[in-house]
């Protein structure tokens, strides 16, 4: 009989941990995506820009209008992309 060392076996990440990691990454991508996405939408589908901004990014627009630190972040991102 051969004894297997438990420390050398890799344990799979459980479902909850994978879900939390995926949710965190999706949130980060959502937070960082408005300006690049809106730039592309305005280039190729300018009539859809308002719908995308008012629909999909409505929570970010609300935070932008009501919180100074959110406004500062997106203004900085706006200057960085020089849009």
PyMOL Python script that loads the backbone (N, CA, C, O; Angstrom):
from pymol import cmd

cmd.read_pdbstr("""\
ATOM      1  N   UNK A   1       0.824  -1.174   0.000  1.00  0.00           N
ATOM      2  CA  UNK A   1       0.000   0.000   0.000  1.00  0.00           C
ATOM      3  C   UNK A   1       0.873   1.244   0.000  1.00  0.00           C
ATOM      4  O   UNK A   1       1.892   1.320   0.685  1.00  0.00           O
ATOM      5  N   UNK A   2       0.450   2.183  -0.768  1.00  0.00           N
ATOM      6  CA  UNK A   2       1.210   3.428  -0.783  1.00  0.00           C
ATOM      7  C   UNK A   2       0.408   4.513  -0.068  1.00  0.00           C
ATOM      8  O   UNK A   2      -0.792   4.682  -0.287  1.00  0.00           O
ATOM      9  N   UNK A   3       1.089   5.211   0.759  1.00  0.00           N
ATOM     10  CA  UNK A   3       0.446   6.331   1.467  1.00  0.00           C
ATOM     11  C   UNK A   3       0.602   7.591   0.639  1.00  0.00           C
ATOM     12  O   UNK A   3       1.691   7.923   0.173  1.00  0.00           O
ATOM     13  N   UNK A   4      -0.506   8.280   0.470  1.00  0.00           N
ATOM     14  CA  UNK A   4      -0.442   9.546  -0.260  1.00  0.00           C
ATOM     15  C   UNK A   4      -0.392  10.676   0.748  1.00  0.00           C
ATOM     16  O   UNK A   4      -1.125  10.708   1.736  1.00  0.00           O
ATOM     17  N   UNK A   5       0.493  11.585   0.459  1.00  0.00           N
ATOM     18  CA  UNK A   5       0.651  12.738   1.344  1.00  0.00           C
ATOM     19  C   UNK A   5      -0.437  13.757   1.014  1.00  0.00           C
ATOM     20  O   UNK A   5      -0.528  14.232  -0.118  1.00  0.00           O
ATOM     21  N   UNK A   6      -1.257  14.087   2.002  1.00  0.00           N
ATOM     22  CA  UNK A   6      -2.356  15.026   1.786  1.00  0.00           C
ATOM     23  C   UNK A   6      -1.867  16.420   1.422  1.00  0.00           C
ATOM     24  O   UNK A   6      -2.577  17.157   0.738  1.00  0.00           O
ATOM     25  N   UNK A   7      -0.695  16.790   1.854  1.00  0.00           N
ATOM     26  CA  UNK A   7      -0.205  18.135   1.569  1.00  0.00           C
ATOM     27  C   UNK A   7       0.181  18.310   0.106  1.00  0.00           C
ATOM     28  O   UNK A   7       0.218  19.439  -0.384  1.00  0.00           O
ATOM     29  N   UNK A   8       0.467  17.227  -0.600  1.00  0.00           N
ATOM     30  CA  UNK A   8       0.834  17.352  -2.008  1.00  0.00           C
ATOM     31  C   UNK A   8      -0.375  17.334  -2.932  1.00  0.00           C
ATOM     32  O   UNK A   8      -0.269  17.720  -4.096  1.00  0.00           O
ATOM     33  N   UNK A   9      -1.511  16.895  -2.432  1.00  0.00           N
ATOM     34  CA  UNK A   9      -2.709  16.878  -3.248  1.00  0.00           C
ATOM     35  C   UNK A   9      -3.308  18.272  -3.317  1.00  0.00           C
ATOM     36  O   UNK A   9      -3.383  18.981  -2.313  1.00  0.00           O
ATOM     37  N   UNK A  10      -3.727  18.652  -4.501  1.00  0.00           N
ATOM     38  CA  UNK A  10      -4.359  19.958  -4.631  1.00  0.00           C
ATOM     39  C   UNK A  10      -5.850  19.806  -4.402  1.00  0.00           C
ATOM     40  O   UNK A  10      -6.496  18.918  -4.958  1.00  0.00           O
ATOM     41  N   UNK A  11      -6.380  20.681  -3.579  1.00  0.00           N
ATOM     42  CA  UNK A  11      -7.800  20.635  -3.280  1.00  0.00           C
ATOM     43  C   UNK A  11      -8.517  21.624  -4.193  1.00  0.00           C
ATOM     44  O   UNK A  11      -8.058  22.754  -4.356  1.00  0.00           O
ATOM     45  N   UNK A  12      -9.623  21.220  -4.783  1.00  0.00           N
ATOM     46  CA  UNK A  12     -10.344  22.151  -5.657  1.00  0.00           C
ATOM     47  C   UNK A  12     -10.963  23.285  -4.850  1.00  0.00           C
ATOM     48  O   UNK A  12     -11.372  23.105  -3.703  1.00  0.00           O
ATOM     49  N   UNK A  13     -11.021  24.449  -5.472  1.00  0.00           N
ATOM     50  CA  UNK A  13     -11.659  25.590  -4.827  1.00  0.00           C
ATOM     51  C   UNK A  13     -13.151  25.307  -4.780  1.00  0.00           C
ATOM     52  O   UNK A  13     -13.746  24.903  -5.779  1.00  0.00           O
ATOM     53  N   UNK A  14     -13.737  25.517  -3.646  1.00  0.00           N
ATOM     54  CA  UNK A  14     -15.155  25.188  -3.535  1.00  0.00           C
ATOM     55  C   UNK A  14     -16.026  26.202  -4.274  1.00  0.00           C
ATOM     56  O   UNK A  14     -15.562  27.269  -4.674  1.00  0.00           O
ATOM     57  N   UNK A  15     -17.277  25.850  -4.442  1.00  0.00           N
ATOM     58  CA  UNK A  15     -18.221  26.631  -5.243  1.00  0.00           C
ATOM     59  C   UNK A  15     -18.394  28.041  -4.702  1.00  0.00           C
ATOM     60  O   UNK A  15     -18.441  28.993  -5.481  1.00  0.00           O
ATOM     61  N   UNK A  16     -18.489  28.196  -3.401  1.00  0.00           N
ATOM     62  CA  UNK A  16     -18.684  29.520  -2.797  1.00  0.00           C
ATOM     63  C   UNK A  16     -17.503  30.433  -3.084  1.00  0.00           C
ATOM     64  O   UNK A  16     -17.692  31.600  -3.428  1.00  0.00           O
ATOM     65  N   UNK A  17     -16.301  29.923  -2.947  1.00  0.00           N
ATOM     66  CA  UNK A  17     -15.118  30.735  -3.205  1.00  0.00           C
ATOM     67  C   UNK A  17     -15.057  31.159  -4.667  1.00  0.00           C
ATOM     68  O   UNK A  17     -14.751  32.313  -4.967  1.00  0.00           O
ATOM     69  N   UNK A  18     -15.347  30.230  -5.581  1.00  0.00           N
ATOM     70  CA  UNK A  18     -15.364  30.573  -6.998  1.00  0.00           C
ATOM     71  C   UNK A  18     -16.423  31.628  -7.299  1.00  0.00           C
ATOM     72  O   UNK A  18     -16.190  32.543  -8.088  1.00  0.00           O
ATOM     73  N   UNK A  19     -17.567  31.498  -6.678  1.00  0.00           N
ATOM     74  CA  UNK A  19     -18.645  32.465  -6.888  1.00  0.00           C
ATOM     75  C   UNK A  19     -18.256  33.842  -6.377  1.00  0.00           C
ATOM     76  O   UNK A  19     -18.533  34.848  -7.031  1.00  0.00           O
ATOM     77  N   UNK A  20     -17.619  33.896  -5.217  1.00  0.00           N
ATOM     78  CA  UNK A  20     -17.181  35.180  -4.665  1.00  0.00           C
ATOM     79  C   UNK A  20     -16.110  35.829  -5.532  1.00  0.00           C
ATOM     80  O   UNK A  20     -16.147  37.038  -5.757  1.00  0.00           O
ATOM     81  N   UNK A  21     -15.168  35.048  -6.015  1.00  0.00           N
ATOM     82  CA  UNK A  21     -14.123  35.586  -6.887  1.00  0.00           C
ATOM     83  C   UNK A  21     -14.732  36.105  -8.182  1.00  0.00           C
ATOM     84  O   UNK A  21     -14.386  37.197  -8.633  1.00  0.00           O
ATOM     85  N   UNK A  22     -15.631  35.338  -8.781  1.00  0.00           N
ATOM     86  CA  UNK A  22     -16.284  35.757 -10.013  1.00  0.00           C
ATOM     87  C   UNK A  22     -17.090  37.035  -9.795  1.00  0.00           C
ATOM     88  O   UNK A  22     -17.037  37.946 -10.622  1.00  0.00           O
ATOM     89  N   UNK A  23     -17.827  37.112  -8.701  1.00  0.00           N
ATOM     90  CA  UNK A  23     -18.632  38.304  -8.397  1.00  0.00           C
ATOM     91  C   UNK A  23     -17.747  39.528  -8.205  1.00  0.00           C
ATOM     92  O   UNK A  23     -18.069  40.611  -8.694  1.00  0.00           O
ATOM     93  N   UNK A  24     -16.639  39.363  -7.500  1.00  0.00           N
ATOM     94  CA  UNK A  24     -15.720  40.476  -7.282  1.00  0.00           C
ATOM     95  C   UNK A  24     -15.128  40.963  -8.605  1.00  0.00           C
ATOM     96  O   UNK A  24     -15.058  42.168  -8.845  1.00  0.00           O
ATOM     97  N   UNK A  25     -14.707  40.045  -9.451  1.00  0.00           N
ATOM     98  CA  UNK A  25     -14.139  40.428 -10.742  1.00  0.00           C
ATOM     99  C   UNK A  25     -15.180  41.090 -11.640  1.00  0.00           C
ATOM    100  O   UNK A  25     -14.871  42.055 -12.340  1.00  0.00           O
ATOM    101  N   UNK A  26     -16.399  40.585 -11.625  1.00  0.00           N
ATOM    102  CA  UNK A  26     -17.470  41.197 -12.418  1.00  0.00           C
ATOM    103  C   UNK A  26     -17.751  42.620 -11.935  1.00  0.00           C
ATOM    104  O   UNK A  26     -17.981  43.512 -12.751  1.00  0.00           O
ATOM    105  N   UNK A  27     -17.735  42.840 -10.627  1.00  0.00           N
ATOM    106  CA  UNK A  27     -17.955  44.173 -10.075  1.00  0.00           C
ATOM    107  C   UNK A  27     -16.829  45.132 -10.464  1.00  0.00           C
ATOM    108  O   UNK A  27     -17.089  46.279 -10.827  1.00  0.00           O
ATOM    109  N   UNK A  28     -15.596  44.671 -10.391  1.00  0.00           N
ATOM    110  CA  UNK A  28     -14.453  45.508 -10.773  1.00  0.00           C
ATOM    111  C   UNK A  28     -14.527  45.869 -12.258  1.00  0.00           C
ATOM    112  O   UNK A  28     -14.292  47.020 -12.627  1.00  0.00           O
ATOM    113  N   UNK A  29     -14.846  44.908 -13.098  1.00  0.00           N
ATOM    114  CA  UNK A  29     -14.957  45.183 -14.533  1.00  0.00           C
ATOM    115  C   UNK A  29     -16.087  46.162 -14.805  1.00  0.00           C
ATOM    116  O   UNK A  29     -15.942  47.057 -15.638  1.00  0.00           O
ATOM    117  N   UNK A  30     -17.205  46.006 -14.115  1.00  0.00           N
ATOM    118  CA  UNK A  30     -18.347  46.913 -14.286  1.00  0.00           C
ATOM    119  C   UNK A  30     -17.967  48.336 -13.881  1.00  0.00           C
ATOM    120  O   UNK A  30     -18.321  49.294 -14.569  1.00  0.00           O
ATOM    121  N   UNK A  31     -17.253  48.475 -12.775  1.00  0.00           N
ATOM    122  CA  UNK A  31     -16.867  49.800 -12.293  1.00  0.00           C
ATOM    123  C   UNK A  31     -15.883  50.472 -13.248  1.00  0.00           C
ATOM    124  O   UNK A  31     -15.960  51.683 -13.453  1.00  0.00           O
ATOM    125  N   UNK A  32     -14.971  49.716 -13.828  1.00  0.00           N
ATOM    126  CA  UNK A  32     -13.956  50.294 -14.702  1.00  0.00           C
ATOM    127  C   UNK A  32     -14.396  50.450 -16.156  1.00  0.00           C
ATOM    128  O   UNK A  32     -13.689  51.083 -16.940  1.00  0.00           O
ATOM    129  N   UNK A  33     -15.535  49.896 -16.533  1.00  0.00           N
ATOM    130  CA  UNK A  33     -15.902  49.843 -17.937  1.00  0.00           C
ATOM    131  C   UNK A  33     -16.691  51.010 -18.522  1.00  0.00           C
ATOM    132  O   UNK A  33     -16.711  51.113 -19.748  1.00  0.00           O
ATOM    133  N   UNK A  34     -17.341  51.898 -17.772  1.00  0.00           N
ATOM    134  CA  UNK A  34     -18.237  52.874 -18.419  1.00  0.00           C
ATOM    135  C   UNK A  34     -17.588  53.741 -19.488  1.00  0.00           C
ATOM    136  O   UNK A  34     -18.128  53.852 -20.589  1.00  0.00           O
ATOM    137  N   UNK A  35     -16.473  54.343 -19.208  1.00  0.00           N
ATOM    138  CA  UNK A  35     -15.887  55.256 -20.197  1.00  0.00           C
ATOM    139  C   UNK A  35     -15.415  54.532 -21.456  1.00  0.00           C
ATOM    140  O   UNK A  35     -15.731  54.987 -22.555  1.00  0.00           O
ATOM    141  N   UNK A  36     -14.680  53.436 -21.350  1.00  0.00           N
ATOM    142  CA  UNK A  36     -14.303  52.747 -22.591  1.00  0.00           C
ATOM    143  C   UNK A  36     -15.507  52.235 -23.378  1.00  0.00           C
ATOM    144  O   UNK A  36     -15.531  52.332 -24.605  1.00  0.00           O
ATOM    145  N   UNK A  37     -16.500  51.693 -22.686  1.00  0.00           N
ATOM    146  CA  UNK A  37     -17.679  51.181 -23.384  1.00  0.00           C
ATOM    147  C   UNK A  37     -18.433  52.318 -24.050  1.00  0.00           C
ATOM    148  O   UNK A  37     -18.848  52.191 -25.202  1.00  0.00           O
ATOM    149  N   UNK A  38     -18.620  53.430 -23.343  1.00  0.00           N
ATOM    150  CA  UNK A  38     -19.341  54.559 -23.923  1.00  0.00           C
ATOM    151  C   UNK A  38     -18.582  55.171 -25.097  1.00  0.00           C
ATOM    152  O   UNK A  38     -19.197  55.670 -26.039  1.00  0.00           O
ATOM    153  N   UNK A  39     -17.250  55.138 -25.049  1.00  0.00           N
ATOM    154  CA  UNK A  39     -16.465  55.629 -26.179  1.00  0.00           C
ATOM    155  C   UNK A  39     -16.746  54.791 -27.425  1.00  0.00           C
ATOM    156  O   UNK A  39     -16.946  55.336 -28.511  1.00  0.00           O
ATOM    157  N   UNK A  40     -16.762  53.480 -27.269  1.00  0.00           N
ATOM    158  CA  UNK A  40     -17.010  52.583 -28.400  1.00  0.00           C
ATOM    159  C   UNK A  40     -18.442  52.738 -28.903  1.00  0.00           C
ATOM    160  O   UNK A  40     -18.688  52.762 -30.108  1.00  0.00           O
ATOM    161  N   UNK A  41     -19.373  52.843 -27.973  1.00  0.00           N
ATOM    162  CA  UNK A  41     -20.782  52.987 -28.373  1.00  0.00           C
ATOM    163  C   UNK A  41     -20.983  54.299 -29.132  1.00  0.00           C
ATOM    164  O   UNK A  41     -21.687  54.324 -30.141  1.00  0.00           O
ATOM    165  N   UNK A  42     -20.378  55.379 -28.663  1.00  0.00           N
ATOM    166  CA  UNK A  42     -20.534  56.658 -29.355  1.00  0.00           C
ATOM    167  C   UNK A  42     -19.874  56.658 -30.732  1.00  0.00           C
ATOM    168  O   UNK A  42     -20.323  57.366 -31.633  1.00  0.00           O
ATOM    169  N   UNK A  43     -18.820  55.874 -30.900  1.00  0.00           N
ATOM    170  CA  UNK A  43     -18.174  55.786 -32.211  1.00  0.00           C
ATOM    171  C   UNK A  43     -19.019  55.014 -33.217  1.00  0.00           C
ATOM    172  O   UNK A  43     -19.160  55.434 -34.366  1.00  0.00           O
ATOM    173  N   UNK A  44     -19.578  53.894 -32.791  1.00  0.00           N
ATOM    174  CA  UNK A  44     -20.241  52.996 -33.728  1.00  0.00           C
ATOM    175  C   UNK A  44     -21.762  53.046 -33.690  1.00  0.00           C
ATOM    176  O   UNK A  44     -22.409  52.810 -34.711  1.00  0.00           O
ATOM    177  N   UNK A  45     -22.342  53.349 -32.538  1.00  0.00           N
ATOM    178  CA  UNK A  45     -23.800  53.422 -32.404  1.00  0.00           C
ATOM    179  C   UNK A  45     -24.189  54.649 -31.580  1.00  0.00           C
ATOM    180  O   UNK A  45     -24.685  54.505 -30.463  1.00  0.00           O
ATOM    181  N   UNK A  46     -23.972  55.848 -32.113  1.00  0.00           N
ATOM    182  CA  UNK A  46     -24.201  57.053 -31.303  1.00  0.00           C
ATOM    183  C   UNK A  46     -25.636  57.197 -30.803  1.00  0.00           C
ATOM    184  O   UNK A  46     -25.860  57.817 -29.763  1.00  0.00           O
ATOM    185  N   UNK A  47     -26.603  56.643 -31.514  1.00  0.00           N
ATOM    186  CA  UNK A  47     -27.988  56.755 -31.063  1.00  0.00           C
ATOM    187  C   UNK A  47     -28.267  55.888 -29.828  1.00  0.00           C
ATOM    188  O   UNK A  47     -29.268  56.095 -29.143  1.00  0.00           O
ATOM    189  N   UNK A  48     -27.397  54.930 -29.545  1.00  0.00           N
ATOM    190  CA  UNK A  48     -27.569  54.034 -28.389  1.00  0.00           C
ATOM    191  C   UNK A  48     -26.849  54.520 -27.140  1.00  0.00           C
ATOM    192  O   UNK A  48     -27.041  53.947 -26.068  1.00  0.00           O
ATOM    193  N   UNK A  49     -26.026  55.559 -27.244  1.00  0.00           N
ATOM    194  CA  UNK A  49     -25.218  56.001 -26.110  1.00  0.00           C
ATOM    195  C   UNK A  49     -26.075  56.407 -24.917  1.00  0.00           C
ATOM    196  O   UNK A  49     -25.767  56.053 -23.779  1.00  0.00           O
ATOM    197  N   UNK A  50     -27.139  57.143 -25.174  1.00  0.00           N
ATOM    198  CA  UNK A  50     -28.010  57.562 -24.079  1.00  0.00           C
ATOM    199  C   UNK A  50     -28.688  56.391 -23.403  1.00  0.00           C
ATOM    200  O   UNK A  50     -28.816  56.371 -22.178  1.00  0.00           O
ATOM    201  N   UNK A  51     -29.124  55.420 -24.178  1.00  0.00           N
ATOM    202  CA  UNK A  51     -29.788  54.242 -23.611  1.00  0.00           C
ATOM    203  C   UNK A  51     -28.822  53.410 -22.768  1.00  0.00           C
ATOM    204  O   UNK A  51     -29.198  52.901 -21.712  1.00  0.00           O
ATOM    205  N   UNK A  52     -27.600  53.275 -23.227  1.00  0.00           N
ATOM    206  CA  UNK A  52     -26.606  52.513 -22.470  1.00  0.00           C
ATOM    207  C   UNK A  52     -26.288  53.227 -21.165  1.00  0.00           C
ATOM    208  O   UNK A  52     -26.201  52.601 -20.109  1.00  0.00           O
ATOM    209  N   UNK A  53     -26.113  54.546 -21.246  1.00  0.00           N
ATOM    210  CA  UNK A  53     -25.776  55.318 -20.049  1.00  0.00           C
ATOM    211  C   UNK A  53     -26.929  55.328 -19.050  1.00  0.00           C
ATOM    212  O   UNK A  53     -26.707  55.146 -17.853  1.00  0.00           O
ATOM    213  N   UNK A  54     -28.145  55.536 -19.520  1.00  0.00           N
ATOM    214  CA  UNK A  54     -29.300  55.622 -18.625  1.00  0.00           C
ATOM    215  C   UNK A  54     -29.790  54.253 -18.165  1.00  0.00           C
ATOM    216  O   UNK A  54     -30.457  54.152 -17.136  1.00  0.00           O
ATOM    217  N   UNK A  55     -29.475  53.221 -18.898  1.00  0.00           N
ATOM    218  CA  UNK A  55     -29.955  51.890 -18.542  1.00  0.00           C
ATOM    219  C   UNK A  55     -28.922  51.084 -17.776  1.00  0.00           C
ATOM    220  O   UNK A  55     -29.038  50.897 -16.565  1.00  0.00           O
ATOM    221  N   UNK A  56     -27.915  50.611 -18.485  1.00  0.00           N
ATOM    222  CA  UNK A  56     -26.935  49.695 -17.909  1.00  0.00           C
ATOM    223  C   UNK A  56     -26.067  50.360 -16.846  1.00  0.00           C
ATOM    224  O   UNK A  56     -25.734  49.739 -15.837  1.00  0.00           O
ATOM    225  N   UNK A  57     -25.702  51.607 -17.067  1.00  0.00           N
ATOM    226  CA  UNK A  57     -24.808  52.300 -16.133  1.00  0.00           C
ATOM    227  C   UNK A  57     -25.539  53.272 -15.210  1.00  0.00           C
ATOM    228  O   UNK A  57     -24.908  54.167 -14.648  1.00  0.00           O
ATOM    229  N   UNK A  58     -26.837  53.120 -15.042  1.00  0.00           N
ATOM    230  CA  UNK A  58     -27.615  54.023 -14.176  1.00  0.00           C
ATOM    231  C   UNK A  58     -27.094  54.074 -12.734  1.00  0.00           C
ATOM    232  O   UNK A  58     -27.038  55.167 -12.170  1.00  0.00           O
ATOM    233  N   UNK A  59     -26.713  52.958 -12.109  1.00  0.00           N
ATOM    234  CA  UNK A  59     -26.177  53.054 -10.743  1.00  0.00           C
ATOM    235  C   UNK A  59     -24.889  53.878 -10.670  1.00  0.00           C
ATOM    236  O   UNK A  59     -24.674  54.620  -9.711  1.00  0.00           O
ATOM    237  N   UNK A  60     -24.041  53.742 -11.684  1.00  0.00           N
ATOM    238  CA  UNK A  60     -22.796  54.511 -11.688  1.00  0.00           C
ATOM    239  C   UNK A  60     -23.085  55.984 -11.933  1.00  0.00           C
ATOM    240  O   UNK A  60     -22.446  56.841 -11.323  1.00  0.00           O
ATOM    241  N   UNK A  61     -24.030  56.296 -12.808  1.00  0.00           N
ATOM    242  CA  UNK A  61     -24.406  57.688 -13.066  1.00  0.00           C
ATOM    243  C   UNK A  61     -24.973  58.318 -11.791  1.00  0.00           C
ATOM    244  O   UNK A  61     -24.663  59.466 -11.470  1.00  0.00           O
ATOM    245  N   UNK A  62     -25.794  57.571 -11.077  1.00  0.00           N
ATOM    246  CA  UNK A  62     -26.342  58.072  -9.806  1.00  0.00           C
ATOM    247  C   UNK A  62     -25.216  58.374  -8.816  1.00  0.00           C
ATOM    248  O   UNK A  62     -25.195  59.441  -8.201  1.00  0.00           O
ATOM    249  N   UNK A  63     -24.287  57.439  -8.665  1.00  0.00           N
ATOM    250  CA  UNK A  63     -23.161  57.646  -7.738  1.00  0.00           C
ATOM    251  C   UNK A  63     -22.286  58.809  -8.196  1.00  0.00           C
ATOM    252  O   UNK A  63     -21.794  59.575  -7.367  1.00  0.00           O
ATOM    253  N   UNK A  64     -22.088  58.950  -9.497  1.00  0.00           N
ATOM    254  CA  UNK A  64     -21.299  60.051 -10.047  1.00  0.00           C
ATOM    255  C   UNK A  64     -21.930  61.394  -9.687  1.00  0.00           C
ATOM    256  O   UNK A  64     -21.226  62.347  -9.352  1.00  0.00           O
ATOM    257  N   UNK A  65     -23.255  61.463  -9.756  1.00  0.00           N
ATOM    258  CA  UNK A  65     -23.963  62.708  -9.464  1.00  0.00           C
ATOM    259  C   UNK A  65     -24.035  63.023  -7.973  1.00  0.00           C
ATOM    260  O   UNK A  65     -24.212  64.184  -7.601  1.00  0.00           O
ATOM    261  N   UNK A  66     -23.901  62.009  -7.107  1.00  0.00           N
ATOM    262  CA  UNK A  66     -24.150  62.214  -5.681  1.00  0.00           C
ATOM    263  C   UNK A  66     -22.947  62.046  -4.758  1.00  0.00           C
ATOM    264  O   UNK A  66     -23.023  62.440  -3.594  1.00  0.00           O
ATOM    265  N   UNK A  67     -21.867  61.489  -5.224  1.00  0.00           N
ATOM    266  CA  UNK A  67     -20.705  61.257  -4.366  1.00  0.00           C
ATOM    267  C   UNK A  67     -19.463  61.885  -4.989  1.00  0.00           C
ATOM    268  O   UNK A  67     -19.122  61.608  -6.139  1.00  0.00           O
ATOM    269  N   UNK A  68     -18.796  62.730  -4.214  1.00  0.00           N
ATOM    270  CA  UNK A  68     -17.627  63.455  -4.733  1.00  0.00           C
ATOM    271  C   UNK A  68     -16.485  62.519  -5.121  1.00  0.00           C
ATOM    272  O   UNK A  68     -15.830  62.736  -6.141  1.00  0.00           O
ATOM    273  N   UNK A  69     -16.240  61.486  -4.322  1.00  0.00           N
ATOM    274  CA  UNK A  69     -15.109  60.608  -4.613  1.00  0.00           C
ATOM    275  C   UNK A  69     -15.350  59.791  -5.883  1.00  0.00           C
ATOM    276  O   UNK A  69     -14.401  59.453  -6.589  1.00  0.00           O
ATOM    277  N   UNK A  70     -16.611  59.474  -6.178  1.00  0.00           N
ATOM    278  CA  UNK A  70     -16.923  58.781  -7.429  1.00  0.00           C
ATOM    279  C   UNK A  70     -16.730  59.734  -8.600  1.00  0.00           C
ATOM    280  O   UNK A  70     -16.189  59.357  -9.640  1.00  0.00           O
ATOM    281  N   UNK A  71     -17.182  60.978  -8.418  1.00  0.00           N
ATOM    282  CA  UNK A  71     -16.995  61.994  -9.450  1.00  0.00           C
ATOM    283  C   UNK A  71     -15.514  62.200  -9.730  1.00  0.00           C
ATOM    284  O   UNK A  71     -15.103  62.290 -10.887  1.00  0.00           O
ATOM    285  N   UNK A  72     -14.714  62.273  -8.674  1.00  0.00           N
ATOM    286  CA  UNK A  72     -13.271  62.463  -8.846  1.00  0.00           C
ATOM    287  C   UNK A  72     -12.640  61.276  -9.576  1.00  0.00           C
ATOM    288  O   UNK A  72     -11.775  61.468 -10.431  1.00  0.00           O
ATOM    289  N   UNK A  73     -13.061  60.062  -9.250  1.00  0.00           N
ATOM    290  CA  UNK A  73     -12.509  58.867  -9.913  1.00  0.00           C
ATOM    291  C   UNK A  73     -12.804  58.871 -11.403  1.00  0.00           C
ATOM    292  O   UNK A  73     -11.906  58.650 -12.216  1.00  0.00           O
ATOM    293  N   UNK A  74     -14.059  59.122 -11.767  1.00  0.00           N
ATOM    294  CA  UNK A  74     -14.413  59.072 -13.188  1.00  0.00           C
ATOM    295  C   UNK A  74     -13.879  60.284 -13.951  1.00  0.00           C
ATOM    296  O   UNK A  74     -13.593  60.178 -15.143  1.00  0.00           O
ATOM    297  N   UNK A  75     -13.738  61.433 -13.284  1.00  0.00           N
ATOM    298  CA  UNK A  75     -13.095  62.574 -13.932  1.00  0.00           C
ATOM    299  C   UNK A  75     -11.626  62.268 -14.201  1.00  0.00           C
ATOM    300  O   UNK A  75     -11.088  62.635 -15.245  1.00  0.00           O
ATOM    301  N   UNK A  76     -10.979  61.590 -13.247  1.00  0.00           N
ATOM    302  CA  UNK A  76      -9.581  61.187 -13.435  1.00  0.00           C
ATOM    303  C   UNK A  76      -9.483  60.181 -14.592  1.00  0.00           C
ATOM    304  O   UNK A  76      -8.591  60.279 -15.434  1.00  0.00           O
ATOM    305  N   UNK A  77     -10.405  59.221 -14.621  1.00  0.00           N
ATOM    306  CA  UNK A  77     -10.398  58.232 -15.714  1.00  0.00           C
ATOM    307  C   UNK A  77     -10.668  58.931 -17.060  1.00  0.00           C
ATOM    308  O   UNK A  77     -10.077  58.571 -18.078  1.00  0.00           O
ATOM    309  N   UNK A  78     -11.547  59.912 -17.056  1.00  0.00           N
ATOM    310  CA  UNK A  78     -11.862  60.690 -18.253  1.00  0.00           C
ATOM    311  C   UNK A  78     -10.612  61.405 -18.781  1.00  0.00           C
ATOM    312  O   UNK A  78     -10.343  61.396 -19.982  1.00  0.00           O
ATOM    313  N   UNK A  79      -9.845  62.029 -17.857  1.00  0.00           N
ATOM    314  CA  UNK A  79      -8.614  62.722 -18.253  1.00  0.00           C
ATOM    315  C   UNK A  79      -7.556  61.727 -18.717  1.00  0.00           C
ATOM    316  O   UNK A  79      -6.816  62.001 -19.661  1.00  0.00           O
ATOM    317  N   UNK A  80      -7.484  60.572 -18.058  1.00  0.00           N
ATOM    318  CA  UNK A  80      -6.500  59.555 -18.419  1.00  0.00           C
ATOM    319  C   UNK A  80      -6.742  59.032 -19.842  1.00  0.00           C
ATOM    320  O   UNK A  80      -5.798  58.803 -20.598  1.00  0.00           O
ATOM    321  N   UNK A  81      -8.001  58.851 -20.186  1.00  0.00           N
ATOM    322  CA  UNK A  81      -8.332  58.395 -21.544  1.00  0.00           C
ATOM    323  C   UNK A  81      -8.398  59.541 -22.531  1.00  0.00           C
ATOM    324  O   UNK A  81      -8.541  59.326 -23.735  1.00  0.00           O
ATOM    325  N   UNK A  82      -8.293  60.773 -22.017  1.00  0.00           N
ATOM    326  CA  UNK A  82      -8.358  62.011 -22.827  1.00  0.00           C
ATOM    327  C   UNK A  82      -9.465  61.965 -23.848  1.00  0.00           C
ATOM    328  O   UNK A  82      -9.248  62.105 -25.052  1.00  0.00           O
ATOM    329  N   UNK A  83     -10.654  61.766 -23.332  1.00  0.00           N
ATOM    330  CA  UNK A  83     -11.847  61.628 -24.155  1.00  0.00           C
ATOM    331  C   UNK A  83     -12.506  62.961 -24.321  1.00  0.00           C
ATOM    332  O   UNK A  83     -13.537  63.061 -24.987  1.00  0.00           O
TER     333      UNK A  83
END
""", "prot")
cmd.dss("prot")
cmd.show_as("cartoon", "prot")
cmd.util.cbc("prot")
cmd.orient("prot")
